[in-house]
Amino acid sequence: MSALEKFGVEIFTQHNIFERISADKPFRPENPAFIFIKSGTIKLRQHFSDLELSANMFMVTDPQTIYEMVSVSGDFQSRMVSYKREFISALSLKFNRLITYRYFRQQMNKGVPFPESEMEVVWKSVNFLKYILDSETEMLYKKEMIEHLFSVFCYQMAGIISKEDNNSMNQMSRQEEIVFVFLTDLAEHHLTEKTVEFYAERQSITTRHLSSVVKSITGKSASQIIALIVMNEAKVLLNSSNKPVSEVSSILGFSDQYAFSHFFKKHLEVSPRQYRHQFES
């Protein structure tokens, strides 16, 4: 049984992080995680652009988002703290608003830099938590120790995030708020709703206004982002399951297999079957 199943938290290093992050195809994380970079760089594609993380930066990955690894440098050193959502909820930590803000920043494809001195402290906390998790010595209160050490780590992160949060969250412009709500709605409804009209109506604004704001903030139109989210979902389903294309098209809310194949080929220039075949060899 993995530490994640047994204790609700697991820590990966640069040596085994790619057991959880697919190196050659799009992937969806099973659980949320903090990823810290101590040295080197990693570039991930997420939603509509690339995100490069370098030394003394971190990001929060989310199971609602699909990622693709673009590149990683030879001197890459990292820790990934993966946790079950119910585990963090059970600890009654009070930084949900901060995580919501982090999610927004993540959608905007910005990793978070923080001072090297703060990275050192967090790195030591994570390593000690990993040491206890990995220890094969019988410990009477191991579960409780892990809960408390994870709580310490969470409060460290809440403190780091809140510094930026106090400066930036209150300054979120009306335009950024529109994009934030659009992306949140899209994560929830993209399997059934693929029109810009639906998402504009959710915010009681015109489709033209929504598209204009989304384009100014992200560089892509609302319809392009909807298509990208659906395409990412399609890629994951095609290369991580043996479901027939007809079933994938149904899961994605297309009227039939032909409509899905037409949509897929329009955006990737290969058919769903040809795309799947690339990963079979």
Secondary structure by P-SEA (a helix, b strand, c coil): ccccccccbbbbccccccccccccbbbbbcbbbbbbbcccbbbbbcccbbbbbcccbbbbbbccbbbbbcccccccccccccccaaaaaaaccccaaaaaaaaaaaaabbbbbbcaaaaaaaaaaaaaaaaaaaccccccaaaaaaaaaaaaaaaaaaaaaaaaaaaccccccaaaaaaaaaaaaaaccccccccaaaaaaaacccaaaaaaaaaaaccccaaaaaaaaaaaaaaaaaccccccaaaaaaaaccccaaaaaaaaaaaccccaaaaaaaacc
